[in-house]
Amino acid sequence: MAKRRSLQEDAKSLKAKVTKSLADSDNPEGDSTIRSLRKRLRRVQRKVRTAKQREEHRKSKIVAEA
């Protein structure tokens, strides 16, 4: 079984792919591959934000209980 990449690594690589595709494309608005890459990037960024928020919430609960 392959090792899973972290969300931050995934977001970083997707961001690089999007910028590379934007530079290579003549019509970035109509390009479906760029649109799908952006969707994936947004999805991963949303996961990163929720994981970070969950972690902060968990830490505050531990401090409050102690």
C-alpha positions as CSV (number, residue, x, y, z in Angstrom):
1,M,0.0,0.0,0.0
2,A,1.3,3.4,-0.9
3,K,2.1,6.1,1.6
4,R,-0.5,8.9,1.5
5,R,0.8,12.4,0.9
6,S,-0.1,15.2,3.3
7,L,-2.8,17.7,2.4
8,Q,-0.2,20.5,2.3
9,E,2.0,18.6,-0.1
10,D,-1.0,17.9,-2.3
11,A,-2.1,21.5,-2.3
12,K,1.4,22.6,-3.2
13,S,1.7,20.3,-6.2
14,L,-1.7,21.2,-7.4
15,K,-0.9,24.9,-7.2
16,A,2.2,24.3,-9.2
17,K,0.3,22.4,-11.8
18,V,-2.3,25.2,-12.1
19,T,0.3,27.9,-12.6
20,K,2.1,25.8,-15.2
21,S,-1.1,25.1,-17.1
22,L,-2.1,28.7,-17.0
23,A,1.3,29.7,-18.4
24,D,1.0,27.2,-21.2
25,S,-2.6,27.7,-22.1
26,D,-3.8,30.2,-24.7
27,N,-7.4,30.3,-23.4
28,P,-7.4,29.6,-19.7
29,E,-11.1,30.4,-19.3
30,G,-12.2,27.7,-21.7
31,D,-9.7,25.0,-20.7
32,S,-11.4,22.2,-19.0
33,T,-8.2,20.7,-17.5
34,I,-7.3,24.0,-15.8
35,R,-10.9,24.2,-14.5
36,S,-10.7,20.7,-13.0
37,L,-7.3,21.3,-11.5
38,R,-8.6,24.5,-9.8
39,K,-11.6,22.5,-8.5
40,R,-9.2,19.9,-7.0
41,L,-7.1,22.6,-5.6
42,R,-10.1,24.3,-3.9
43,R,-11.2,21.0,-2.5
44,V,-7.8,20.3,-1.0
45,Q,-7.5,23.8,0.4
46,R,-10.9,23.4,2.0
47,K,-9.8,20.1,3.6
48,V,-6.6,21.8,4.9
49,R,-8.6,24.6,6.4
50,T,-11.1,22.3,8.2
51,A,-8.2,20.1,9.5
52,K,-6.4,23.2,10.9
53,Q,-9.6,24.4,12.5
54,R,-10.3,21.0,14.0
55,E,-6.8,20.9,15.4
56,E,-7.1,24.4,17.0
57,H,-10.5,23.4,18.5
58,R,-9.1,20.3,19.9
59,K,-6.2,22.1,21.5
60,S,-8.5,24.7,23.1
61,K,-10.6,21.9,24.6
62,I,-7.5,20.3,26.1
63,V,-6.4,23.6,27.6
64,A,-9.8,24.3,29.0
65,E,-10.0,20.8,30.7
66,A,-6.6,21.0,32.3
